[in-house]
Amino acid sequence: MINKDFFQALEDLETEKKIDKDTFIATLETALTSAYKKMYGEAKSSMVKLNPEKATIKIYSYKTIVDEVQDPDKEISLAEARLIKKSYKVGDIVLTEESTKDFGRIAAQTAKQVVMQKLKEMERQKALDELSEKEDELLTTVVKRIDNGTVYVQISNTHTEGVMLPSDQIPGEKFNVGDRVKVYVKKIKDSFKGTQVQVTRSNVGFIRKLFELEIPEVASGDIIIKNIARDPGNRTKVAVYTEKQNLDPIGTCVGFHGQRIDTISSEINGEKIDLIEYSDDPLDYIAKALSPAKVISVETNESLHSSRVIVPEDKLSLAIGKNGQNVRLAARLTGWKIEVKPESAVAEKVVKEPEYELTELSDEDAFQGLDDLEEITPLDDED
């Protein structure tokens, strides 16, 4: 029935696949017991025991010793039990070995099914455990196939595909089978269909990991990324900060001759990146966030968590940005509602408007910058 070759195969599986043999045997015993009951009936209590050391399989029926027998298939009287062994007492289990002669073919089939099923389960779990460590990481993958705009990438050293939906791609990107592409692992899901790895190039996590990859000071924590606001394929704003007085966070991220920031921008197909120095002062932070627009002054209303920004007449469209992109990203980056007004509007203030705290910014604190809109409420980052 089950011979030495079978048990040797289990040993090999444990060595090659790192699958625990004892767990395998316990599962197999349960399956064989179930198969035996189906073959010979459920009335008798029975169990199958595998002995790897002796390379044997044995089937036992068993009965519980009771004072008064009510179910002869599962119970035995104390008097009858003591005919088998004098030391038996009530509550003990009496085992009787059953013949395995007619059970051999069924056992072999069941063992094969269990082995295949357990192999799939354990390999799937092992793959899931390995992949779970890659969540929120940047990986270099290879494009395996493309189907209706969805890109499937091969994750290195695994048998698992990463799925990159059209919404997770940078607008305008084109891929070919065989292309090497960096992706960010945003979610790993386990379902009845198997492990699904969702990867992306369009969310802010991808930008954060690119900064960590290309800028050692970000990876080490000397420079902290406070927040990121992104319009994939168009523009990204990154707020950076450092507590080290001798370190320039903007210059460090830009790199010598712009090499660092250019490398990151090239990876995202030339997407513009605005580096903003984070400030605890919301007035200063909001002004910087509208970069590259020049800002004359910023007013805030704490209770409404809103602000009004005054810019030169000829810089209004630049501050707002095309389709409101610049001010929208600035609002998302800072968490403040931002209303942009031209300098001429200051003289036309409506009395009904709420009182604001006003601060004048020096020329050094002013910034150059983006196109046209009146008021933008910060949007929640899609990612």
matplotlib code that plots the C-alpha trace (Angstrom):
import matplotlib.pyplot as plt

x = [0.0, 2.1, 5.7, 9.2, 9.3, 6.3, 7.8, 11.1, 9.1, 7.8, 11.4, 12.4, 9.4, 10.5, 14.0, 13.2, 10.0, 10.6, 7.2, 6.9, 6.6, 4.7, 2.0, 1.8, 1.4, -1.3, -3.3, -2.8, -4.0, -7.2, -7.9, -7.2, -9.5, -12.2, -11.7, -11.8, -15.1, -16.6, -15.5, -16.5, -19.2, -19.4, -20.8, -17.5, -15.0, -11.8, -8.4, -5.4, -1.9, 1.3, 4.7, 7.5, 10.2, 8.8, 7.3, 4.0, 0.3, -2.2, -5.9, -7.6, -11.2, -11.7, -14.3, -14.7, -15.0, -18.3, -20.3, -23.4, -23.1, -25.7, -23.9, -22.1, -20.3, -18.5, -18.7, -17.5, -18.3, -15.6, -16.0, -15.5, -12.5, -10.8, -10.9, -8.5, -6.4, -6.9, -5.7, -8.4, -10.8, -13.9, -13.1, -10.1, -10.0, -9.7, -8.0, -8.5, -6.2, -8.2, -7.1, -5.7, -5.8, -8.9, -8.0, -4.7, -6.0, -8.2, -5.4, -3.0, -5.4, -6.3, -2.6, -1.9, -4.8, -3.8, -0.1, -1.0, -3.5, -1.2, 1.7, -0.5, -1.7, 1.7, 3.5, 0.7, 1.1, 4.8, 4.6, 2.1, 4.4, 7.3, 5.3, 3.8, 7.3, 7.3, 4.1, 4.9, 8.2, 9.6, 10.4, 11.9, 9.8, 9.5, 6.3, 4.9, 1.7, -0.7, -4.5, -7.0, -4.7, -3.9, -0.2, 0.9, 4.4, 6.6, 7.9, 11.5, 12.2, 8.5, 5.9, 3.5, 2.4, 1.8, -1.3, -1.1, -4.5, -4.8, -5.6, -2.3, -0.3, 1.1, -1.1, 0.7, 2.9, 3.4, 4.7, 6.0, 6.4, 9.9, 10.3, 11.9, 9.8, 9.8, 6.6, 5.3, 3.5, 0.4, -1.7, -1.4, -4.6, -5.3, -8.4, -9.8, -8.3, -4.8, -2.6, -3.1, -0.4, -1.6, 1.2, 1.2, 3.3, 0.6, 0.3, 2.3, 3.9, 5.8, 7.2, 8.3, 10.1, 11.9, 13.1, 14.4, 16.1, 17.9, 18.5, 20.5, 19.6, 15.9, 16.5, 18.5, 15.9, 18.1, 15.6, 12.0, 9.2, 6.3, 3.7, 3.3, 0.5, 0.5, -1.3, 0.2, 1.8, 1.7, 3.0, 4.0, 4.7, 6.9, 7.3, 10.6, 12.1, 15.2, 16.3, 19.9, 20.9, 23.8, 21.7, 19.8, 16.8, 15.9, 19.5, 20.2, 17.2, 18.0, 21.5, 24.6, 23.5, 20.0, 21.1, 19.0, 15.7, 16.3, 16.7, 13.4, 11.6, 12.9, 11.5, 8.1, 8.3, 9.3, 6.6, 7.4, 8.4, 8.1, 10.3, 8.7, 10.5, 8.0, 7.2, 5.3, 4.0, 0.9, 1.4, 4.9, 4.0, 1.0, 3.1, 5.9, 3.4, 2.2, 5.7, 6.7, 4.2, 5.3, 3.1, 2.6, 0.7, -1.2, -4.2, -5.7, -8.9, -8.2, -11.8, -12.6, -9.1, -9.0, -6.6, -6.6, -3.4, -2.7, -0.5, 0.6, -1.9, 0.3, 1.0, -2.6, -2.8, 0.6, -0.4, -3.7, -2.2, -3.8, -7.3, -6.5, -3.7, -1.2, -3.5, -5.3, -2.0, -0.9, -4.2, -3.7, -0.1, -0.8, -4.3, -5.6, -8.4, -6.7, -8.3, -6.1, -6.8, -4.9, -3.4, -6.2, -8.8, -7.4, -9.0, -12.3, -12.7, -16.3, -17.3, -19.1, -16.0, -14.5, -11.6, -8.2, -4.8, -2.5, 1.2, 3.4, 6.1, 9.5, 10.9, 13.0, 9.9, 8.1, 8.1, 7.8, 5.0, 1.5, -2.7, -6.5, -9.2, -10.8, -11.1, -10.1, -11.0, -8.3, -9.1, -8.4, -5.4, -6.8, -4.0]
y = [0.0, 2.9, 1.9, 3.2, 5.1, 7.1, 8.1, 8.9, 11.2, 13.0, 13.4, 14.9, 17.3, 18.5, 19.1, 20.6, 22.5, 23.3, 21.6, 20.3, 16.5, 16.1, 18.5, 16.7, 13.3, 14.6, 15.9, 12.6, 10.6, 12.7, 12.2, 8.5, 8.1, 9.9, 7.7, 4.5, 5.5, 6.2, 2.8, 0.8, 2.9, 5.7, 3.5, 2.3, 4.8, 4.4, 6.1, 5.7, 6.0, 6.5, 5.5, 7.2, 5.4, 2.0, 3.1, 1.5, 2.4, 0.9, 1.2, 0.9, 0.7, 1.7, 1.5, 3.3, 1.1, 1.8, 0.3, -0.2, -0.5, 1.5, 1.7, -1.6, -0.1, 2.5, 1.1, -2.0, -3.3, -3.5, -7.3, -7.8, -5.4, -7.2, -10.4, -8.6, -6.9, -7.2, -3.7, -1.9, 0.4, 2.4, 5.3, 3.6, 3.1, -0.4, -0.4, -3.2, -3.3, -3.7, -5.4, -3.0, -5.5, -4.0, -0.5, -0.2, 1.3, 3.8, 4.8, 5.3, 7.5, 9.5, 10.0, 11.3, 13.8, 15.0, 15.4, 17.5, 19.6, 20.2, 21.0, 23.7, 25.1, 25.2, 26.7, 29.3, 30.2, 30.3, 32.6, 34.8, 35.0, 36.0, 38.5, 40.1, 41.4, 43.2, 45.2, 49.0, 48.3, 49.3, 46.4, 46.0, 43.7, 42.5, 43.0, 39.5, 40.3, 43.1, 42.6, 45.3, 48.0, 46.0, 45.2, 41.9, 41.9, 39.1, 39.6, 38.4, 35.2, 34.2, 32.5, 35.4, 38.1, 41.7, 43.3, 47.0, 48.3, 51.3, 53.5, 52.5, 53.5, 56.9, 58.5, 58.2, 55.4, 52.6, 49.1, 46.2, 42.6, 42.1, 45.7, 46.1, 48.4, 49.7, 49.3, 50.0, 47.1, 48.7, 45.7, 41.9, 40.0, 36.3, 34.9, 31.5, 32.3, 32.7, 35.5, 38.8, 41.4, 44.9, 47.2, 50.8, 53.6, 56.3, 56.7, 58.8, 55.7, 55.2, 58.7, 58.3, 55.1, 56.6, 59.4, 56.8, 55.0, 58.0, 60.2, 58.5, 61.3, 60.4, 56.7, 57.4, 59.7, 62.8, 64.3, 63.6, 63.6, 65.3, 65.0, 64.3, 65.6, 64.2, 64.5, 61.5, 62.3, 66.1, 67.4, 66.3, 68.4, 67.0, 68.7, 67.9, 68.7, 68.3, 69.0, 69.1, 72.8, 72.2, 70.3, 71.9, 69.6, 71.1, 71.3, 67.8, 66.4, 68.3, 67.0, 68.1, 69.8, 68.4, 64.9, 63.3, 65.0, 64.5, 60.7, 60.6, 62.7, 60.5, 57.4, 59.0, 60.1, 63.7, 64.5, 67.9, 67.8, 70.8, 70.5, 72.4, 73.0, 72.1, 74.8, 74.5, 78.1, 77.6, 81.0, 80.2, 76.6, 77.7, 80.3, 77.8, 75.2, 77.4, 77.3, 78.2, 81.2, 84.4, 85.2, 88.7, 87.7, 84.9, 85.3, 82.4, 81.7, 79.0, 78.2, 77.4, 76.0, 78.2, 80.7, 83.6, 84.1, 87.4, 87.2, 89.7, 90.3, 88.8, 85.7, 84.7, 82.0, 80.7, 80.4, 78.6, 76.4, 74.7, 73.6, 74.6, 72.0, 74.0, 75.4, 72.0, 70.2, 73.0, 72.6, 68.8, 69.1, 71.6, 70.4, 74.0, 75.3, 77.9, 80.8, 82.7, 86.4, 88.9, 92.0, 94.2, 92.3, 93.5, 96.9, 95.3, 93.3, 92.6, 93.5, 90.2, 88.2, 86.6, 88.2, 86.8, 87.0, 88.7, 88.4, 90.1, 87.9, 89.3, 88.9, 86.0, 84.2, 84.8, 82.1, 82.0, 79.9, 78.3, 78.8, 79.9, 79.2, 81.1, 78.7, 75.1, 72.8, 70.3, 66.9, 63.6, 61.9, 59.0, 56.8]
z = [0.0, 1.2, 1.2, 1.9, -1.3, -0.2, 3.1, 1.4, -1.0, 2.1, 3.4, 0.0, 0.1, 3.5, 2.3, -1.1, -0.5, 3.2, 4.0, 7.5, 7.3, 10.6, 9.5, 6.2, 7.9, 10.3, 7.3, 5.5, 8.5, 8.7, 5.0, 5.1, 8.1, 6.2, 3.2, 5.3, 6.9, 3.5, 2.4, 5.4, 7.0, 9.6, 12.4, 13.7, 15.3, 13.4, 12.7, 10.5, 11.8, 9.7, 11.1, 9.0, 11.0, 10.1, 6.8, 7.8, 7.8, 10.2, 10.6, 13.9, 15.0, 18.6, 21.3, 24.6, 27.8, 29.6, 32.4, 30.3, 26.5, 24.5, 21.1, 20.3, 17.4, 19.6, 23.1, 24.9, 28.4, 31.1, 31.4, 27.7, 27.5, 30.4, 28.3, 26.0, 28.7, 32.4, 33.3, 31.3, 33.2, 32.4, 30.1, 28.4, 24.7, 23.2, 19.8, 17.2, 14.2, 11.0, 7.7, 5.1, 2.3, 0.5, 1.4, -0.5, -3.8, -2.0, 0.3, -2.5, -4.4, -1.3, -0.4, -3.9, -3.7, -0.3, -1.2, -4.3, -2.4, 0.5, -1.7, -3.4, -0.1, 1.5, -1.5, -1.8, 1.9, 1.6, -1.4, 0.4, 3.4, 1.2, -0.7, 2.4, 3.2, -0.1, 0.6, 0.5, -1.2, -4.6, -6.9, -10.3, -12.4, -16.0, -18.1, -18.7, -20.6, -21.4, -21.5, -22.2, -20.7, -17.6, -17.3, -15.7, -14.3, -13.1, -9.6, -9.2, -7.4, -7.2, -9.3, -8.7, -11.1, -10.1, -11.5, -12.6, -13.6, -16.0, -13.0, -11.4, -14.5, -15.2, -18.0, -21.3, -20.4, -22.9, -22.1, -24.1, -23.1, -21.7, -20.4, -17.0, -14.9, -11.3, -9.4, -5.9, -4.1, -2.7, -1.7, -1.4, -1.3, -0.8, -2.3, -3.5, -6.9, -5.3, -4.2, -6.0, -5.9, -6.8, -8.0, -9.1, -10.5, -10.0, -6.3, -3.8, -2.3, -5.5, -5.4, -1.7, -2.5, -5.5, -3.2, -0.7, -3.6, -5.1, -2.1, 0.7, 3.2, 2.7, 3.2, 6.3, 7.8, 7.8, 5.4, 6.2, 3.6, 5.4, 2.6, -1.1, -3.4, -6.9, -10.2, -12.0, -15.3, -14.7, -11.4, -7.9, -4.9, -2.2, 1.2, 2.8, 6.2, 8.2, 11.8, 10.8, 10.6, 8.3, 5.8, 3.0, 2.3, -1.1, -2.4, -1.2, -3.0, -6.2, -6.1, -8.0, -11.3, -10.5, -11.0, -8.3, -9.0, -12.8, -12.2, -10.3, -12.9, -15.7, -14.0, -14.0, -17.6, -17.0, -14.5, -12.9, -9.3, -7.0, -3.8, -0.9, 2.3, 5.1, 7.7, 11.0, 10.2, 8.0, 6.4, 5.3, 4.3, 2.2, 0.4, -0.4, -1.5, -4.3, -5.8, -8.5, -8.1, -6.4, -3.4, -1.9, 1.3, 2.9, 5.2, 7.3, 9.1, 11.7, 12.5, 8.8, 8.1, 5.0, 3.6, 1.1, -0.9, -2.7, -5.8, -8.5, -11.2, -13.9, -11.8, -11.1, -13.7, -12.7, -9.1, -9.9, -12.6, -15.6, -14.7, -11.1, -10.8, -8.8, -6.2, -5.9, -5.2, -2.8, -0.9, -0.8, 0.4, 3.2, 4.2, 3.9, 1.7, -0.5, -2.3, -4.7, -5.4, -7.6, -5.9, -7.4, -5.4, -2.1, -2.6, -3.3, -0.1, 0.8, 4.3, 4.8, 4.5, 7.6, 9.4, 8.5, 10.1, 7.6, 7.1, 4.6, 2.9, 2.0, -1.5, -0.2, 0.9, -2.3, -5.0, -8.7, -10.2, -12.2, -14.4, -13.4, -10.8, -7.9, -5.0, -4.4, -1.6, -0.9, -2.2, -0.3, -2.0, -4.0, -2.5]

ax = plt.figure().add_subplot(projection="3d")
ax.plot(x, y, z, "-o")
ax.set_aspect("equal")
plt.show()
